């Protein structure tokens, strides 16, 4: 965690995802401004792009005089990671005390609980939890090259693999492949190979196309349903691992884009955790960024 001292006053909360960055300006616990820009996560964009997006966001929030900035982001695995992001934030709020944490902490706070397991199912995936003794544990969150099972990126990549496998078998494109081709502006499955490896179609691009898979699953496509069910199982496995390490049985809070909006994923997640004896499973009912308000209120000035 990284911090810097400043007088009390306006607080800015940031939720920095792989696809977008959302910021809120908060005065006396009330949100007075709410804006969104591109990602400021340097795992997904360059430092220059991240800095430009943060500049745009702070200008839109009119928050240069903020006294506190509380930011949650993916990829915050060490104190050095937190300090690197704090260094990007400070020029835009030079008098602020800046705190940076892994974005999974926002979910637990937004879920109105101090202990439990938070599961991110968005562009990426991760599980993090804490118990009443303050012990912490984590599963996943290693990034798309090493994991991110059950994430938006993972779903889209597996749909590409599914389509290419069918192509190799000589099968005609089915509903899922056709939807994927339409969503990428391609005409043939063979074009997916180069398109997937194109530097212009990175993690964010493919995560946004996970909707093709979830919509196909809702329409009854067997392959898409299998992928969504596998995503639910993988996310539940991470949650159960964290719960076991902490010696708790919940609550488990599922959040972020896929977690909050895909019913089949939610149902599969609950069912898989029930098999592990975990029944207290909650779907986050407000955006994770509102967890910054709770976390800032709990923290004490350095």
Residue frames as qw, qx, qy, qz and C-alpha x, y, z in Angstrom:
[[0.000, 0.890, 0.457, 0.000, 0.00, 0.00, 0.00],
 [0.438, 0.176, 0.005, 0.881, 1.23, 3.49, -0.81],
 [0.169, -0.864, -0.462, 0.108, 0.24, 6.70, 0.99],
 [0.354, 0.271, -0.048, 0.894, 1.00, 10.40, 1.10],
 [0.159, -0.551, -0.584, 0.574, -0.17, 12.95, 3.68],
 [0.009, 0.356, 0.295, 0.887, -2.49, 15.91, 2.97],
 [0.266, 0.017, 0.453, -0.851, -5.17, 17.86, 4.84],
 [0.309, 0.371, 0.861, -0.159, -8.70, 16.51, 5.09],
 [0.333, 0.451, -0.080, -0.824, -11.32, 17.38, 2.44],
 [0.762, 0.404, -0.184, -0.471, -12.40, 16.10, -0.96],
 [0.568, -0.258, 0.776, 0.093, -11.83, 12.37, -1.51],
 [0.592, 0.453, -0.443, -0.497, -11.38, 10.77, -4.93],
 [0.745, -0.116, 0.650, -0.091, -12.11, 7.06, -5.35],
 [0.400, 0.542, -0.577, -0.462, -10.68, 5.21, -8.35],
 [0.842, 0.023, 0.534, -0.080, -11.50, 1.78, -9.75],
 [0.206, 0.673, -0.565, -0.431, -8.83, 1.04, -12.35],
 [0.869, 0.117, 0.467, -0.119, -9.76, -1.93, -14.50],
 [0.531, -0.110, 0.639, 0.546, -8.28, -3.51, -17.58],
 [0.295, 0.575, 0.624, 0.440, -10.88, -1.87, -19.82],
 [0.047, -0.802, -0.196, -0.562, -11.77, 1.41, -18.10],
 [0.327, -0.060, -0.532, 0.779, -11.03, 3.66, -15.16],
 [0.276, -0.755, -0.469, -0.366, -13.88, 5.07, -13.12],
 [0.305, 0.068, -0.441, 0.842, -13.52, 7.90, -10.66],
 [0.300, -0.789, -0.504, -0.184, -15.80, 9.46, -8.09],
 [0.137, 0.387, -0.329, 0.851, -15.39, 12.69, -6.14],
 [0.538, -0.543, -0.645, 0.017, -16.75, 12.40, -2.60],
 [0.004, -0.431, 0.309, -0.848, -17.49, 15.11, -0.03],
 [0.439, -0.206, 0.536, -0.691, -18.72, 14.15, 3.43],
 [0.420, 0.050, 0.900, -0.107, -19.54, 10.65, 2.19],
 [0.581, 0.640, 0.383, -0.325, -21.65, 11.90, -0.74],
 [0.570, 0.121, 0.534, 0.613, -20.69, 11.42, -4.38],
 [0.151, 0.774, 0.118, -0.604, -20.59, 14.80, -6.10],
 [0.451, 0.649, -0.431, -0.435, -19.08, 13.70, -9.43],
 [0.783, -0.044, 0.620, 0.028, -18.78, 10.38, -11.27],
 [0.457, 0.730, -0.341, -0.378, -16.73, 10.04, -14.48],
 [0.889, -0.023, 0.437, 0.133, -15.18, 7.30, -16.63],
 [0.285, 0.782, -0.461, -0.308, -12.16, 7.20, -18.98],
 [0.819, 0.330, -0.469, -0.028, -9.94, 4.57, -20.56],
 [0.897, -0.328, -0.210, 0.208, -7.80, 2.18, -18.55],
 [0.005, -0.879, 0.413, -0.237, -4.96, 3.48, -16.40],
 [0.880, -0.329, 0.341, 0.029, -3.69, -0.02, -15.66],
 [0.123, 0.754, -0.574, -0.294, -0.13, -0.27, -16.97],
 [0.502, -0.082, 0.856, 0.095, -0.57, -4.01, -17.49],
 [0.516, 0.571, 0.638, 0.019, -2.98, -3.11, -20.28],
 [0.358, 0.908, 0.112, 0.185, -1.86, 0.30, -21.58],
 [0.592, 0.339, -0.249, 0.688, 1.40, 2.22, -21.72],
 [0.364, -0.458, -0.418, 0.695, 2.43, 4.50, -18.86],
 [0.030, -0.042, 0.193, 0.980, 1.89, 7.45, -21.17],
 [0.376, -0.372, -0.614, -0.586, -1.67, 6.38, -21.94],
 [0.497, -0.509, -0.655, 0.255, -2.35, 5.65, -18.27],
 [0.273, -0.323, -0.224, 0.878, -1.09, 9.10, -17.27],
 [0.132, -0.103, -0.368, -0.915, -3.15, 10.78, -20.01],
 [0.451, -0.458, -0.692, -0.329, -6.30, 8.94, -18.92],
 [0.452, -0.497, -0.541, 0.506, -5.72, 9.90, -15.28],
 [0.132, -0.149, 0.010, 0.980, -5.21, 13.54, -16.30],
 [0.294, -0.277, -0.537, -0.740, -8.49, 13.47, -18.21],
 [0.506, -0.495, -0.706, -0.010, -10.30, 11.88, -15.28],
 [0.379, -0.431, -0.411, 0.709, -9.05, 14.29, -12.60],
 [0.018, 0.016, -0.190, -0.982, -9.89, 17.23, -14.86],
 [0.397, -0.364, -0.633, -0.556, -13.41, 15.88, -15.39],
 [0.546, -0.534, -0.614, 0.198, -13.83, 15.41, -11.64],
 [0.014, -0.833, 0.100, -0.544, -12.36, 18.87, -10.93],
 [0.850, -0.514, -0.111, 0.028, -10.29, 17.14, -8.27],
 [0.564, 0.533, -0.352, 0.524, -6.83, 18.69, -8.42],
 [0.171, -0.577, 0.430, -0.673, -7.32, 19.88, -4.82],
 [0.859, -0.283, -0.379, -0.194, -8.32, 16.45, -3.49],
 [0.349, -0.697, 0.532, -0.330, -7.09, 15.69, 0.02],
 [0.609, -0.200, 0.764, -0.073, -7.44, 11.89, -0.36],
 [0.641, 0.359, -0.496, -0.462, -7.20, 9.50, -3.26],
 [0.615, -0.190, 0.743, -0.184, -8.13, 5.87, -2.65],
 [0.565, 0.469, -0.481, -0.480, -7.48, 3.66, -5.68],
 [0.771, -0.095, 0.625, -0.078, -8.12, -0.01, -6.38],
 [0.503, 0.630, -0.451, -0.383, -6.45, -1.63, -9.37],
 [0.996, 0.065, 0.043, 0.043, -5.59, -5.01, -10.78],
 [0.726, 0.472, -0.242, 0.437, -1.91, -5.93, -10.82],
 [0.189, -0.768, 0.382, -0.477, -1.14, -4.50, -7.36],
 [0.919, -0.102, -0.377, 0.049, 0.83, -7.44, -6.05],
 [0.672, -0.129, -0.312, 0.659, 3.65, -5.71, -4.17],
 [0.213, -0.798, -0.199, 0.527, 4.37, -2.43, -2.40],
 [0.269, -0.286, 0.446, 0.805, 6.41, -1.47, -5.45],
 [0.091, 0.448, 0.747, 0.482, 3.36, -1.97, -7.69],
 [0.165, -0.833, -0.507, 0.152, 1.30, 0.26, -5.39],
 [0.301, -0.665, 0.063, 0.681, 3.97, 2.95, -5.30],
 [0.271, 0.012, 0.600, 0.752, 4.33, 2.93, -9.10],
 [0.015, -0.651, -0.667, -0.362, 0.62, 3.60, -9.53],
 [0.292, -0.824, -0.318, 0.368, 0.60, 6.18, -6.75],
 [0.358, -0.394, 0.267, 0.803, 3.40, 7.99, -8.57],
 [0.126, 0.322, 0.652, 0.675, 1.20, 8.19, -11.67],
 [0.199, -0.767, -0.603, -0.092, -1.68, 9.57, -9.62],
 [0.424, -0.583, -0.263, 0.642, 0.14, 12.18, -7.50],
 [0.225, -0.021, 0.253, 0.941, 0.79, 14.78, -10.25],
 [0.202, -0.465, -0.577, -0.640, -2.98, 15.10, -10.73],
 [0.556, -0.759, -0.249, -0.230, -3.71, 15.59, -7.02],
 [0.503, 0.472, -0.473, 0.547, -0.44, 16.95, -5.59],
 [0.237, -0.464, 0.473, -0.710, -1.76, 17.67, -2.08],
 [0.861, -0.195, -0.169, -0.439, -3.54, 14.35, -1.68],
 [0.429, -0.379, 0.806, -0.152, -2.77, 11.42, 0.57],
 [0.673, 0.312, -0.491, -0.456, -2.76, 8.55, -1.94],
 [0.571, -0.224, 0.761, -0.209, -3.62, 4.96, -1.06],
 [0.595, 0.352, -0.560, -0.457, -3.42, 2.14, -3.62],
 [0.579, -0.171, 0.756, -0.251, -4.71, -1.41, -3.07],
 [0.051, 0.038, 0.917, 0.395, -5.56, -4.45, -5.16],
 [0.414, -0.124, -0.243, -0.868, -9.03, -3.99, -6.67],
 [0.526, -0.273, -0.801, -0.087, -10.39, -7.13, -5.01],
 [0.215, -0.235, -0.604, 0.731, -10.43, -5.18, -1.74],
 [0.277, 0.008, -0.083, -0.957, -12.96, -2.79, -3.24],
 [0.546, -0.198, -0.678, -0.450, -15.43, -5.63, -3.78],
 [0.456, -0.311, -0.760, 0.342, -15.42, -6.76, -0.19],
 [0.066, -0.240, -0.332, 0.910, -15.89, -3.21, 1.06],
 [0.374, -0.005, -0.326, -0.868, -18.61, -2.48, -1.50],
 [0.564, -0.229, -0.761, -0.226, -20.29, -5.69, -0.30],
 [0.465, -0.655, 0.098, -0.588, -20.61, -4.10, 3.15],
 [0.928, -0.363, -0.078, 0.046, -18.44, -6.58, 5.00],
 [0.147, -0.858, 0.492, -0.012, -15.04, -6.44, 6.66],
 [0.342, -0.352, 0.867, 0.089, -14.26, -10.16, 6.33],
 [0.805, 0.394, 0.376, -0.236, -14.98, -12.74, 3.65],
 [0.536, -0.069, 0.617, 0.572, -13.86, -13.54, 0.13],
 [0.387, 0.725, 0.007, -0.569, -14.15, -11.20, -2.84],
 [0.634, 0.109, 0.660, 0.387, -14.08, -12.65, -6.35],
 [0.207, 0.620, -0.221, -0.724, -13.41, -10.50, -9.41],
 [0.562, 0.291, 0.726, 0.270, -14.92, -11.71, -12.66],
 [0.265, 0.858, 0.046, -0.438, -14.29, -8.93, -15.16],
 [0.518, 0.743, -0.411, -0.103, -11.61, -8.33, -17.76],
 [0.335, 0.370, -0.831, 0.247, -9.42, -10.44, -15.49],
 [0.785, -0.454, -0.333, -0.257, -10.13, -12.62, -12.47],
 [0.277, 0.339, -0.685, 0.583, -8.89, -13.01, -8.91],
 [0.650, -0.616, -0.416, -0.158, -10.02, -13.95, -5.41],
 [0.253, 0.360, -0.513, 0.737, -8.92, -12.24, -2.22],
 [0.604, -0.623, -0.423, -0.262, -10.14, -12.53, 1.32],
 [0.103, 0.415, -0.584, 0.690, -9.55, -11.70, 4.94],
 [0.543, -0.450, -0.709, 0.013, -10.84, -13.11, 8.22],
 [0.396, -0.879, -0.183, -0.190, -11.70, -11.51, 11.55],
 [0.735, -0.514, 0.071, 0.437, -8.10, -11.92, 12.72],
 [0.113, 0.887, -0.246, -0.374, -6.81, -9.88, 9.81],
 [0.535, -0.190, 0.729, 0.382, -5.22, -12.82, 8.00],
 [0.514, 0.619, -0.151, -0.574, -5.30, -12.50, 4.21],
 [0.578, -0.033, 0.766, 0.280, -5.20, -14.99, 1.34],
 [0.417, 0.614, -0.211, -0.636, -5.42, -14.75, -2.41],
 [0.662, 0.115, 0.708, 0.217, -5.92, -16.99, -5.45],
 [0.519, 0.621, 0.459, 0.366, -5.35, -16.14, -9.09],
 [0.007, -0.981, -0.034, 0.190, -4.95, -12.59, -10.31],
 [0.660, -0.329, 0.413, 0.535, -1.77, -13.52, -12.16],
 [0.190, 0.590, -0.337, -0.708, -2.70, -11.81, -15.41],
 [0.820, 0.388, 0.027, -0.420, -3.95, -13.16, -18.71],
 [0.511, 0.545, -0.662, -0.062, -0.70, -14.90, -19.72],
 [0.102, 0.251, -0.898, 0.347, -0.60, -16.99, -16.53],
 [0.058, 0.310, 0.888, -0.335, -4.25, -17.36, -15.59],
 [0.321, 0.155, 0.013, -0.934, -7.35, -15.16, -15.39],
 [0.100, -0.231, -0.946, -0.204, -9.58, -18.22, -15.68],
 [0.041, -0.653, -0.730, 0.197, -13.25, -17.32, -15.73],
 [0.069, -0.543, -0.035, 0.836, -12.58, -13.77, -16.89],
 [0.553, 0.722, 0.139, -0.393, -13.95, -11.92, -19.88],
 [0.209, 0.684, -0.634, -0.295, -10.66, -12.33, -21.71],
 [0.289, -0.181, 0.940, -0.018, -10.60, -16.05, -20.92],
 [0.593, 0.445, 0.593, -0.314, -14.14, -16.55, -22.23],
 [0.515, 0.772, -0.124, -0.353, -13.40, -14.81, -25.52],
 [0.049, 0.591, -0.784, -0.181, -10.10, -16.64, -26.00],
 [0.413, 0.001, 0.905, -0.105, -11.77, -19.99, -25.39],
 [0.620, 0.609, 0.351, -0.348, -14.46, -19.08, -27.95],
 [0.354, 0.751, -0.469, -0.301, -11.69, -18.39, -30.47],
 [0.152, -0.363, 0.919, 0.025, -10.07, -21.73, -29.65],
 [0.577, 0.293, 0.702, -0.296, -13.44, -23.46, -29.96],
 [0.590, 0.720, 0.053, -0.362, -14.00, -21.93, -33.38],
 [0.226, 0.682, -0.663, -0.211, -10.52, -22.78, -34.64],
 [0.360, -0.165, 0.914, -0.093, -10.85, -26.37, -33.43],
 [0.649, 0.483, 0.508, -0.295, -14.10, -26.76, -35.36],
 [0.452, 0.783, -0.278, -0.324, -12.40, -25.28, -38.41],
 [0.035, -0.528, 0.842, 0.106, -9.56, -27.82, -38.16],
 [0.470, 0.099, 0.861, -0.167, -12.14, -30.61, -38.01],
 [0.036, 0.115, 0.709, 0.695, -13.70, -29.33, -41.22],
 [0.018, 0.634, 0.744, -0.208, -16.97, -28.24, -39.60],
 [0.100, 0.660, 0.314, 0.675, -18.93, -25.28, -40.87],
 [0.026, 0.202, -0.404, 0.892, -19.15, -22.27, -38.53],
 [0.252, -0.548, -0.796, 0.053, -21.92, -22.71, -35.97],
 [0.159, -0.900, -0.332, -0.232, -23.92, -20.02, -34.15],
 [0.558, -0.741, 0.024, 0.374, -21.14, -19.20, -31.71],
 [0.569, -0.101, 0.375, 0.725, -18.47, -18.91, -34.40],
 [0.215, 0.635, 0.474, 0.571, -20.71, -16.83, -36.62],
 [0.301, -0.925, -0.227, -0.035, -21.46, -14.48, -33.74],
 [0.621, -0.549, 0.171, 0.533, -17.75, -14.25, -32.96],
 [0.484, 0.201, 0.446, 0.726, -16.92, -13.45, -36.57],
 [0.014, 0.818, 0.407, 0.407, -19.61, -10.80, -36.69],
 [0.466, -0.866, -0.116, 0.142, -18.34, -9.31, -33.46],
 [0.568, -0.476, 0.316, 0.592, -14.81, -9.06, -34.82],
 [0.387, 0.769, -0.133, -0.490, -15.67, -7.96, -38.35],
 [0.158, -0.377, 0.850, 0.332, -14.17, -11.09, -39.91],
 [0.724, 0.247, -0.247, -0.594, -15.60, -13.36, -42.59],
 [0.845, 0.136, -0.516, -0.036, -13.80, -16.67, -41.97],
 [0.806, -0.592, 0.012, 0.025, -12.69, -18.58, -38.88],
 [0.827, 0.133, -0.031, 0.545, -9.15, -18.85, -40.26],
 [0.200, 0.711, -0.050, 0.672, -8.80, -15.09, -39.90],
 [0.626, -0.757, -0.077, -0.167, -9.20, -15.38, -36.14],
 [0.857, -0.173, -0.082, 0.478, -5.61, -16.58, -35.74],
 [0.433, 0.314, 0.013, 0.845, -3.93, -13.45, -37.08],
 [0.255, -0.719, -0.185, -0.619, -6.62, -11.24, -35.59],
 [0.759, -0.619, -0.198, 0.038, -6.08, -12.67, -32.12],
 [0.754, -0.225, -0.002, 0.618, -2.32, -12.12, -32.30],
 [0.275, 0.696, 0.158, 0.644, -2.61, -8.63, -33.79],
 [0.342, -0.090, -0.446, 0.822, -1.14, -6.09, -31.31],
 [0.244, -0.220, -0.104, -0.939, -4.17, -3.89, -31.97],
 [0.745, -0.353, -0.344, -0.450, -6.49, -6.53, -30.47],
 [0.185, 0.352, -0.759, 0.515, -5.22, -6.91, -26.94],
 [0.131, -0.205, -0.886, 0.395, -6.68, -8.03, -23.65],
 [0.261, 0.341, 0.333, -0.840, -9.25, -5.26, -23.49],
 [0.458, 0.238, -0.474, -0.713, -10.50, -5.90, -27.02],
 [0.440, -0.029, -0.882, -0.167, -11.06, -9.59, -26.42],
 [0.029, -0.227, -0.772, 0.593, -12.56, -9.17, -22.97],
 [0.380, 0.283, 0.086, -0.877, -15.20, -6.93, -24.52],
 [0.564, 0.166, -0.599, -0.543, -16.14, -9.78, -26.85],
 [0.016, 0.008, 0.950, -0.311, -16.96, -12.15, -24.01],
 [0.504, 0.260, 0.308, -0.764, -20.51, -10.90, -24.46],
 [0.575, 0.285, -0.587, -0.493, -20.68, -12.99, -27.63],
 [0.320, 0.063, -0.935, 0.136, -20.21, -16.10, -25.49],
 [0.148, 0.186, 0.707, -0.666, -22.65, -15.17, -22.73],
 [0.549, 0.308, -0.012, -0.777, -25.35, -14.20, -25.24],
 [0.555, 0.215, -0.734, -0.329, -24.86, -17.47, -27.14],
 [0.140, -0.027, -0.919, 0.368, -25.15, -19.35, -23.85],
 [0.353, 0.259, 0.444, -0.782, -28.40, -17.55, -23.07],
 [0.610, 0.339, -0.298, -0.651, -29.65, -18.53, -26.53],
 [0.934, -0.063, 0.259, -0.239, -29.00, -22.20, -25.74],
 [0.626, 0.602, -0.495, 0.026, -25.71, -22.87, -27.55],
 [0.936, -0.320, -0.127, 0.073, -24.19, -25.95, -25.90],
 [0.714, 0.225, -0.191, 0.634, -20.56, -24.96, -26.43],
 [0.004, -0.605, 0.138, -0.784, -21.09, -21.47, -25.05],
 [0.728, -0.578, -0.043, -0.366, -22.94, -22.88, -22.05],
 [0.917, -0.114, -0.201, 0.325, -20.03, -25.22, -21.37],
 [0.464, 0.389, -0.200, 0.770, -17.59, -22.29, -21.42],
 [0.312, -0.632, 0.084, -0.705, -19.69, -20.16, -19.06],
 [0.880, -0.436, -0.106, -0.156, -20.15, -23.12, -16.71],
 [0.822, 0.073, -0.233, 0.515, -16.40, -23.77, -16.76],
 [0.149, 0.556, -0.178, 0.798, -15.78, -20.10, -15.93],
 [0.612, -0.605, 0.006, -0.509, -18.15, -20.38, -12.96],
 [0.949, -0.230, -0.167, 0.133, -16.38, -23.52, -11.74],
 [0.646, 0.278, -0.228, 0.674, -12.93, -21.93, -12.01],
 [0.113, -0.613, 0.143, -0.769, -14.03, -18.81, -10.14],
 [0.792, -0.511, -0.047, -0.330, -15.63, -20.93, -7.42],
 [0.900, -0.013, -0.256, 0.353, -12.45, -22.99, -7.10],
 [0.345, 0.436, -0.265, 0.788, -10.45, -19.83, -6.41],
 [0.438, -0.588, 0.072, -0.676, -13.00, -18.63, -3.86],
 [0.919, -0.344, -0.158, -0.108, -13.04, -21.98, -2.05],
 [0.748, 0.186, -0.320, 0.550, -9.24, -22.05, -1.90],
 [0.062, 0.499, -0.254, 0.826, -9.14, -18.65, -0.21],
 [0.674, -0.508, -0.021, -0.537, -11.93, -19.55, 2.20],
 [0.939, -0.167, -0.269, 0.136, -10.13, -22.75, 3.23],
 [0.559, 0.301, -0.331, 0.698, -6.86, -20.91, 3.81],
 [0.134, -0.454, 0.217, -0.854, -8.62, -18.38, 6.04],
 [0.129, -0.176, -0.910, 0.353, -10.76, -20.93, 7.85],
 [0.349, 0.274, 0.270, -0.855, -14.03, -19.17, 6.99],
 [0.333, 0.357, 0.861, 0.144, -17.23, -20.21, 5.25],
 [0.171, 0.693, 0.479, 0.511, -18.15, -16.85, 3.79],
 [0.637, 0.645, 0.302, -0.295, -19.46, -14.53, 2.83],
 [0.496, -0.019, 0.558, 0.665, -18.21, -14.90, -0.73],
 [0.289, 0.774, 0.190, -0.530, -18.96, -11.85, -2.85],
 [0.585, 0.239, 0.571, 0.524, -18.92, -12.10, -6.65],
 [0.114, 0.847, 0.141, -0.500, -18.43, -8.85, -8.52],
 [0.125, -0.409, 0.523, 0.737, -17.19, -6.96, -11.59],
 [0.432, 0.279, -0.346, -0.785, -18.73, -7.04, -15.06],
 [0.516, 0.003, -0.809, -0.282, -19.33, -10.75, -15.66],
 [0.218, -0.133, -0.854, 0.453, -19.92, -11.52, -12.02],
 [0.191, 0.298, 0.422, -0.834, -22.60, -8.89, -11.57],
 [0.489, 0.391, -0.109, -0.772, -24.47, -9.31, -14.85],
 [0.500, 0.211, -0.761, -0.357, -24.31, -12.90, -16.15],
 [0.759, -0.294, 0.215, -0.539, -27.00, -14.99, -14.47],
 [0.958, 0.110, -0.263, -0.028, -25.77, -18.37, -15.69],
 [0.471, 0.437, -0.548, 0.537, -22.30, -17.61, -14.31],
 [0.339, -0.446, 0.421, -0.713, -23.80, -16.60, -10.96],
 [0.903, -0.152, 0.028, -0.401, -25.92, -19.75, -10.74],
 [0.878, 0.236, -0.373, 0.182, -22.98, -21.99, -11.59],
 [0.205, 0.515, -0.526, 0.645, -20.76, -20.17, -9.11],
 [0.582, -0.388, 0.332, -0.633, -23.28, -20.66, -6.30],
 [0.970, -0.009, -0.105, -0.221, -23.79, -24.32, -7.17],
 [0.718, 0.368, -0.475, 0.352, -20.05, -25.06, -7.24],
 [0.000, 0.468, -0.548, 0.693, -19.48, -23.37, -3.88],
 [0.780, -0.292, 0.130, -0.538, -22.44, -25.21, -2.35],
 [0.941, 0.110, -0.316, 0.044, -20.61, -28.43, -3.15],
 [0.469, 0.351, -0.515, 0.625, -17.71, -27.05, -1.08],
 [0.433, -0.529, -0.644, 0.343, -20.06, -26.37, 1.84],
 [0.143, -0.201, -0.097, 0.964, -20.12, -22.60, 1.26],
 [0.099, 0.650, 0.746, 0.102, -23.67, -21.30, 1.22],
 [0.073, -0.853, -0.204, 0.474, -23.23, -17.59, 2.00],
 [0.450, 0.107, 0.476, 0.747, -22.68, -16.38, -1.56],
 [0.145, 0.803, 0.324, -0.479, -23.65, -12.86, -2.54],
 [0.516, 0.506, 0.358, 0.591, -23.71, -11.03, -5.85],
 [0.248, -0.259, -0.140, 0.923, -22.38, -7.50, -5.49],
 [0.163, 0.753, 0.637, 0.031, -25.33, -5.12, -5.76],
 [0.078, 0.979, -0.010, -0.188, -23.38, -1.91, -6.30],
 [0.679, 0.644, -0.252, 0.247, -20.30, -1.06, -8.30],
 [0.807, -0.193, -0.283, 0.481, -16.94, -1.86, -6.64],
 [0.301, 0.481, -0.113, 0.816, -15.84, 1.78, -6.76],
 [0.462, -0.707, -0.069, -0.531, -18.18, 2.57, -3.88],
 [0.871, -0.324, -0.256, 0.265, -15.95, 0.38, -1.75],
 [0.474, 0.347, -0.203, 0.784, -13.38, 3.20, -1.85],
 [0.322, -0.660, 0.013, -0.679, -15.68, 5.31, 0.32],
 [0.866, -0.471, -0.109, -0.128, -15.89, 2.57, 2.94],
 [0.847, 0.010, -0.177, 0.500, -12.16, 1.82, 2.88],
 [0.247, 0.529, -0.139, 0.800, -11.21, 5.48, 3.10],
 [0.524, -0.659, -0.005, -0.540, -13.52, 5.89, 6.10],
 [0.927, -0.344, -0.130, 0.074, -11.92, 2.91, 7.84],
 [0.729, 0.244, -0.189, 0.611, -8.34, 4.03, 7.27],
 [0.403, -0.850, -0.131, 0.312, -6.45, 6.41, 9.52],
 [0.342, 0.908, -0.221, 0.104, -4.13, 9.16, 8.36],
 [0.846, 0.106, -0.286, 0.438, -0.50, 8.19, 8.35]]
